[in-house]
Amino acid sequence: MTIWDLLALWRRQWVVTLLCVAMGAFGVAQARNVQTVYWGSTSVVIVAPYLKGYLTPLGGDVIPLAGVVEKLLNNDRNAPPAVSPDASIIDRGIYDGVVADVPDYGGQWAKNYTNPMIVVQASASDPDTVTQRIAEETARIDEILATLQADAGVSLRAEATSLALPPTPVAVQASGVASRAFLAAVVLSILGILIVPFGADRLAVAYRKARRSPAARPQAQAPASNSAGDLPSPKNAAMASTPRRAAAPSP
């Protein structure tokens, strides 16, 4: 198809073409209005208590404790799960919110938590909101951890603590969010302007052919013929079946 064929196609299907152009322009305009997204991350490590003269933590493994804190932290949330522990909050499609998870390095059928660490991530349209949300989430972790140990009657000497790494996270701009949306809108608009009028033109041609086909026309009923070799009409058949009277002899 040459450029002249394409122009002729657009001229024949000008209504469909204008609709595609209008929808494409609306999509591109919406994609240009996508706001810039910032996100940041910090890792809150649950640290077991140490005793003087010992290099190993007291109280054994604290990974289950990190899991309990994470469950209580996300009790009122319903964030989409991540397919990988390395997926960021932007990869999960959350452009304005906060998530906190213990990294799970297990497979599809099993869970494997290797570190007593809660990864806190936040996203927003400005960097200050990102750092504020991470600070608030870190404070919630400390509060939940202290409440759990107080309810369990853990002594101050044996309490686990938390450590944020880094203590002050830096919010960075998420690259590709607005640019990908704009590129996808442009590509879809071009494909729509090329494909939709062509499909509409093919349907119109098929409809006209169906209207002109002999099979679509009603067939006229042929008149009855009385010529020799044809079937007799009902009137002739009745006359043929009536017996004729013999002529009277003349005197």
N, C-alpha and C positions, 0 to 999 in steps of 0.2 A: 504494500500500500504506500503510495507516494504522498507527498504533502498536499497535492491537489485533491487526491481522493479523500484525504482526511478533512480538508476544508469543505468539500462537497458533503461529506457525511455530517459534519457539524451544522451545515446549512439545512440539510433535510431534517435533522433532529435538533433543531435549535432550542426547543422548549426543554428537552432533556439536558442538553448541553448547558443551558443557563442555570438549571437547577444544580447540576454538578459543580459549576463554577461558584455558585453562591454557597453551597455547602462546604466546598474546599476552602473558600476564603474565610468562612466562619471558623473552621477548624484551625487554620493557620493563625488567625487572630487570637483564638483561645490559647494556642500553644505559646504564642509570644508573651502572654500574660502570666505564664508560669513563674512563680516567685523563686528566687534563689534560696536554696536550702543549706543550712549549716548543721553540722553534727559533731559530737565529741564523745569520748569514751574514757572510762577509768575502771580499774580492777580493784575491788574491795576484797582483801585477803583476810580470812578469819585466822587469827594467830592464837595458838594455844599458849597457856602460861608456862614460863620457864622458872626453874628453881636455881638458886645460886649454886654453882659447882656442877651443873648438869648442862649438857649440850643438846639433849633431846627434850622435846616438849612434854609437859605433864598432862596426863589425861588421855593420851592416845590420839586416835584419828579424829579430826574435826571436820572431815568432809561431810558426814551426815548432818552436822550442825549447820554448815553452810546451806545444805539442801533444805533444811527446815526453815531457815531464815528466808530463803528465796521463795518458798511456797507461801509463807505468810505475807511476804512483800507483794506478791502477784495475786493475792486472794481476790481482789476486786478488779482484775484486769482480764482482758481476753485478746491478747496480742497474737498475731499469726505465728505459728512455729517456724523456726529456721531449719533449713535442710542441712546446714553445716554450722559448727560452732564458730567458724571464722566469718560468718555472714554478718555484715553490719546492719544497723537499723535502717539504713537507706536501701540495702539489698532486700530487706523484708517489706519494702513499700510503705514504711512509716515515715512520713516527712514532717510530722508535727506531733511529737510524743516522747515517751521514755519507756525503755525496757530494761529489765534486769534478769539475768539468767546465769546459772551455773553451767559452764561449758560441758557439753555432753559429747564425748568422743566415741560413743558406742555406735553400733550399726543400726539396721532397720528394726531388728527384733530384740536388741539388748541395749541397756544404758551403761555407760562407763564414765563415771565422774572421777577424774584423776587429781584435781586440785581443790582445796577449800577456798574457792575464789568465786566471787559474784561479779560478773561483768556488767557494768552500768553504762548504758548508752542513751543519749538524748538527741533530739533533732528539733529544729525550729527555723523560722525565717530570719532570725538575727542571732549572732554569737552570744550575746549576753544572756538570752533566755536559755540557751543550751547549757552554759556553765551554771546558771542558777538551778536548773532542773537536776543536774548531776549532783550539785551540793545538797539539795533537798533530799534526793534519793539516798545519798550516803548517810545523811543524818537519820533517815528512817531505818536504815540497816543497823546503825548503832543503837537506836532506841529499841528495835525488836530484839537484838542480841542481848541487851541489858535486861529487858523484861523477861525473856526466857530463862536466863540464869538466875534472876531474882526469884521467879516463881518456883524454880527447882531447888532453891536454897543453897546455891553454890557460893562458897566463901569468896571474899574479895581476892584472897591469895591464889585461888584456883580459877578465876574467871578468864575466859577467852576474850580477846580484844580484836578490833578490826584495824586494818591498815590500808589506806587508799593509795594506789600507785597508777598514775602520778597523783599527788595530792591536789594539784590545780590543773585540771585538764584544759586543753586548748581546743577551741571550736574551729573547725576547718570547713571550707565551702565544699559541698558535694558536687563534684564535677560530673557533667553529663546529664543532669536531670532536665534542665530547660532545653539544652541543645538536642537531646534525643527526642523530646516531645515535639520540637519544631521540625526536625528532620522527618519524623514519622508522619506528621500532618502534611508536609509538602509532598512526600512520596505517595501517600494515600490520595491526595487531591489529584495529582497527575494521573495516577492509575484510574481513578474514577472518571476523569474527563475523557480518557482514551477508551475505556472498556464499556462503560454504561451506555453511551450513545451508539456504539457498535452493536451491542446486544439489543437495544431498542430497535435499531434499523433492521436487524435480521428478523426480529419478531414481526415487524411491520411487513416485510417482504413475504414472509411465510403466510401471514394473514391474507394479503392480497391474492396470492396464488391459490389459497384455499377458496376464496370467494369466486375466482374465475374458473375453477375446475368444473368439467361437465358433471361430475358425480354430485356436486353440490347443488345443481339446478334441478328443479322438479320436471320430470319427464311428462310431455303431453300425451294424452290418451289417443291412440290411433282410431279413426272412425271405422265403423263396420263396413265391409265391402260386400257387394252383391255380385261381383263378377264371377265368372266361371272358375271353378277350382277353389274358391274361397268358401268359408263356412256360411251357410244361409243365415239371414237375419231372422229374428223371431217372427216378424210379419210374414215373410216368405215361407217359413217353416209351417206356420198355421194354415196358409193357403194350400200348401202342398199336401197337408194331411187331410183336408176336407174333400170327401168324395164328390165327384161331378155327376149330375144327372144326365141320363141318355136323352138325346134329342128325339122329339115326337115325330113319327113318320108323317109325311105329307099325304093328304087325301088324293 
